[in-house]
Amino acid sequence: MKRYPVLFFAAILMMTVSCGRQADRANTRITEYLYGVEYDDYDFQSGTVFFDRFKPEPAGCSEARKGDFVGRNLDWFINNDASAVIRVNGNGTRFASIGVMGCCPQFDVEFARRGEYSKIYDILPLFTVDGVNEKGLYCGVNVMPTGETSMDSTRWDTGSWGLGAAFTNPDSGNTYCVTYLVRYLLDNASSVTDARRIVESVNWYEPSGFPKEGQSQAFHWLICDAQTSAVLEFVDNKPCFIESDVTDEPSFSTVMTNFTNKVMSESGLVQPTGAGYERWDILAAAYPGAEESFDGIQNLMKKVWYTHLYTDDPLSDNFFMTEIASSEHPAPMLYRNVEFQQTDEWKDICAGIKADFKNSDNWHSDETTLWYTTHTSVYSLSGRELRLMLHEGYDNQKKTHAFSLADTHFAKPLMKE
């Protein structure tokens, strides 16, 4: 897995500069790495320019829904970025919700600690990557590094990234980048059925220019209500929902990592440059025995923390191989390949990864491929509650923090005049 440059805010770096006036604090400090921000209102359009130039980093990520609970790991490069819990209050046209923002290199510990007003706070809710709303609807997003479901299927080759950005519903009066989708559904959808109607009524497009100019990223979403779980993917420029009722067995509607669930559910084919196959297997194997509680689902998600890749024996049940898939070592070559696991080449690959992890001076360098789970969140759909753990592998971040829609201790950022 190649590390791409950190480009999250390069296009609008000026947005992170303080306004030059004395302001109220823009967040509540919960721990050194965790902050809370509350919103009564914000403007979708204020982020349009940014998201048109959005350059997301590749990420791992795993999600699993069982019973009343949904667990999520956000996997990222080892970092010192701060995290933020975003609470949005209902306003009659928008549902109240609570969720967690994705990693943002400009929202680092030093910036967040200062608590100064910055224009970045005006669009912070749009960076929500997982959350639950007042109706008990959950939505979370993962990337699909293969890009096999590019919205423009006429312009990609099998096994490569989808080229360009296409539109799903040009006749719609609303056009949004898919990076808005989690926030849009938390604000507007009351159920999976409602989410399907909303998604089909909007003209969605993918961000172009990632992983390099002329290409686009692919995403998919886990959407859950009390009765139903669904994975949303865009196939041939149209939304595709894979749905199931809640059961005690894992399915392609209740467990989501980073391959295309539609392809795997219909054909079982392992995509050449994909990742997340062993993580799906590990979650699926542990799923039937996982306790339906905050602790039970958190323990389930810990089974696919990235430290297993760096510290476990390569032949252990919780070790995942396809995370290092590449053109030289495609996923089918690595996935469940007992013969390849016996070769000196495989042993050298594993030794190199473990050596990089042991040298913490290299954790933030472009020469390593070291990922880890930046946050593990577990939501109760009925309670509209969140349990959050940060930065796996950092001893001082192993505390679990609790939040709910009833919390009142978040600070509201001073908005634009």
Salt bridges, closest charged atoms under 4 A:
GLU32 OE2 - ARG113 NH2 3.79
GLU38 OE2 - ARG87 NE 3.73
ASP40 OD2 - LYS412 NZ 2.83
ASP41 OD1 - ARG94 NH1 2.77
GLU110 OE2 - ARG114 NH1 3.82
GLU116 OE1 - ARG114 NE 3.58
ASP130 OD2 - ARG72 NH1 3.26
ASP130 OD2 - HIS375 NE2 2.90
ASP152 OD2 - ARG155 NH1 3.67
ASP187 OD2 - ARG94 NE 3.41
ASP187 OD1 - ARG183 NH1 2.96
ASP194 OD1 - ARG197 NH2 2.53
GLU200 OE2 - ARG196 NH1 3.69
GLU233 OE2 - HIS220 ND1 2.89
GLU243 OE2 - ARG196 NH2 2.84
GLU266 OE2 - LYS262 NZ 2.70
ASP281 OD2 - ARG336 NH2 2.75
ASP312 OD2 - HIS308 ND1 2.91
GLU323 OE1 - ARG279 NH2 3.12
GLU345 OE2 - HIS329 NE2 2.54
ASP366 OD1 - ARG3 NE 3.79
ASP395 OD1 - LYS398 NZ 3.51
